[in-house]
Amino acid sequence: MLQYVFKRLLGALPTLLVIITLAFFLIRLAPGGPFDAERPMPPEIAANMERAYHLDQPLPIQYGYYLLNVVQGDFGPSFKYKDHSVSGLIAQGFPVSLQLGLFAMVLALLIGIPAGMLAALHQNRPLDHAVMAIAMTGITVPNFVMAPLLALVFGVLLHWLPVAGWDAGWKSAVLPVIALALPQIAYAARLMRASMLET
């Protein structure tokens, strides 16, 4: 199981690099600049600010500075929230994200492993087909589709769970944890079934 987790983390690195690259270039190529919403500045101050943030350099050089800072954990100051660094804002939200991720992992293991064992014990029978069909659905439907569907059904239509915020106690965690756990449940079930059938 540790090898599986390590492989997933390693596989996420190229995706992370692509996301970082796309985000950087899309933001830089958008019309306007980070200081356009501010009141008009004298040209000397605008030039100094652009120099301080390397915005006066060509895009490839800006990208090099950006990657160097990202590797060092420095994402620079927030242009939206004054007097806050991006790293500080991430650090504020990280404990909640970590909780959700850990709960989702535990839920995935608690459901996925027994489901895979049941599927292997009832190989090529209706229970096996049902578990694998549900697993394939969990793998193919992405989180960004599943999460709004869960929020729509259980939050908006049924009013069972809150759809936003973190102030309703454990109820606030239910929908995000389920949305995060569903694909991992599917992967764990398929992995457990395959490993049991091999032995």
C-alpha positions in Angstrom: 0.0 0.0 0.0 2.9 2.4 0.7 4.3 1.7 -2.7 0.9 2.6 -4.2 0.8 5.9 -2.2 4.4 6.7 -3.2 3.6 6.0 -6.9 0.6 8.3 -6.7 2.6 11.1 -5.2 5.4 10.7 -7.7 2.8 10.6 -10.6 1.4 13.9 -9.3 4.7 15.8 -9.8 4.4 16.2 -13.6 0.8 17.3 -13.2 1.8 19.8 -10.6 4.5 21.2 -12.9 2.0 21.6 -15.7 -0.5 23.3 -13.5 2.1 25.7 -12.1 3.3 26.5 -15.7 -0.2 27.0 -17.0 -1.2 29.2 -14.1 1.9 31.3 -14.5 1.6 31.9 -18.2 -2.2 32.4 -18.2 -2.0 35.0 -15.5 0.9 36.8 -17.2 -0.8 36.8 -20.6 -4.1 38.2 -19.3 -4.7 41.8 -20.1 -3.7 44.3 -17.5 -1.3 43.9 -14.6 -1.4 43.3 -10.8 -1.3 47.0 -10.0 -3.9 48.2 -12.5 -6.7 48.1 -9.9 -4.8 50.5 -7.6 -5.1 54.2 -7.9 -2.9 55.7 -10.6 0.8 55.7 -9.6 3.6 57.9 -10.8 5.6 56.1 -13.5 8.8 55.9 -11.3 6.9 54.0 -8.6 5.2 51.7 -11.1 8.6 51.0 -12.7 10.1 50.3 -9.2 7.3 47.9 -8.3 7.6 46.1 -11.7 11.4 45.8 -11.1 10.8 44.4 -7.5 8.5 41.7 -8.8 10.6 41.0 -12.0 7.7 42.1 -14.2 10.0 44.2 -16.3 11.8 41.0 -17.4 10.8 38.8 -20.4 8.3 36.0 -19.6 10.9 33.1 -19.7 13.0 34.9 -17.1 10.0 35.7 -15.0 9.1 32.0 -15.1 12.6 31.1 -14.0 12.3 33.4 -11.0 8.9 32.0 -10.3 10.0 28.4 -10.3 13.0 29.2 -8.2 10.8 30.8 -5.6 8.2 28.0 -5.7 10.9 25.4 -5.0 12.0 27.5 -2.0 8.4 27.7 -0.8 8.1 31.4 -1.5 5.0 32.2 -3.5 5.4 36.0 -3.1 3.0 38.5 -1.7 -0.7 38.2 -2.4 -2.0 40.9 -4.8 -5.5 40.4 -3.5 -5.1 40.3 0.2 -2.8 43.2 1.2 -0.1 42.5 3.8 -0.4 38.8 3.4 1.9 36.4 1.6 0.6 33.6 -0.6 2.5 31.1 1.6 0.8 32.5 4.7 -2.6 32.1 3.1 -1.9 28.6 2.1 -0.7 27.8 5.6 -4.0 29.1 7.0 -6.0 26.7 4.9 -3.6 23.7 5.0 -4.7 22.3 8.4 -8.3 21.9 7.1 -7.1 20.4 3.8 -4.9 18.0 5.7 -7.8 16.9 7.9 -10.0 16.4 4.9 -7.3 14.4 3.1 -6.6 12.2 6.1 -10.3 11.5 6.7 -10.7 10.7 3.0 -7.7 8.3 3.0 -9.0 6.5 6.1 -12.5 6.2 4.6 -11.0 5.0 1.3 -9.1 2.2 3.1 -12.0 1.3 5.4 -14.4 0.9 2.5 -12.1 0.1 -0.5 -10.2 -2.8 1.0 -13.2 -4.8 2.3 -15.1 -4.1 -1.0 -12.1 -5.4 -3.0 -11.9 -8.5 -0.8 -15.6 -9.2 -1.3 -15.3 -8.8 -5.0 -12.3 -11.2 -5.1 -14.2 -13.8 -3.0 -17.2 -13.6 -5.3 -15.2 -13.4 -8.6 -17.3 -13.3 -11.8 -20.5 -13.2 -9.8 -23.1 -10.4 -9.4 -21.4 -8.9 -6.3 -18.1 -8.8 -8.1 -19.6 -7.1 -11.1 -21.5 -4.6 -8.9 -18.4 -3.6 -6.9 -16.3 -3.3 -10.0 -19.0 -1.2 -11.8 -19.2 1.1 -8.8 -15.4 1.3 -8.7 -15.2 2.2 -12.4 -17.7 4.9 -11.8 -15.7 6.2 -8.9 -12.6 6.3 -11.1 -14.1 7.9 -14.2 -16.2 10.6 -12.6 -13.8 13.3 -11.5 -13.9 15.1 -8.2 -14.9 18.4 -9.8 -18.1 16.7 -11.1 -18.8 14.6 -8.1 -18.4 17.3 -5.4 -21.1 19.7 -7.0 -23.4 16.7 -7.5 -23.1 15.7 -3.8 -23.6 19.3 -2.8 -26.7 19.7 -5.0 -28.3 16.5 -3.8 -27.4 16.4 -0.1 -27.1 20.1 0.6 -29.4 22.0 -1.7 -32.2 19.5 -2.4 -32.3 17.4 0.8 -30.9 20.0 3.2 -29.1 17.3 5.1 -25.6 18.8 5.0 -24.0 22.2 4.7 -22.5 23.0 1.3 -20.0 25.7 2.4 -18.1 26.8 5.4 -16.3 25.0 8.2 -18.5 26.1 11.2 -21.0 23.2 11.3 -18.7 20.7 13.1 -18.3 17.3 11.6 -21.2 17.9 9.1 -19.0 20.4 7.3 -16.5 17.7 6.5 -18.9 15.0 5.2 -19.4 16.1 1.6 -15.8 17.1 0.9 -14.5 13.9 2.5 -16.9 11.7 0.4 -16.0 13.6 -2.8 -12.3 13.1 -2.1 -12.6 9.5 -1.0 -14.7 8.1 -3.8 -11.9 7.7 -6.4 -9.5 6.4 -3.8 -12.1 3.8 -2.6 -12.4 2.7 -6.2 -8.6 2.4 -6.6 -8.2 0.6 -3.3 -11.0 -1.9 -4.2 -9.5 -2.7 -7.6 -6.0 -3.0 -6.1 -7.2 -5.3 -3.3 -9.2 -7.5 -5.7 -6.3 -7.8 -8.2 -3.8 -8.7 -5.4 -6.1 -11.3 -3.9 -6.8 -12.9 -7.3 -3.0 -13.1 -8.0 -2.3 -15.1 -4.8 
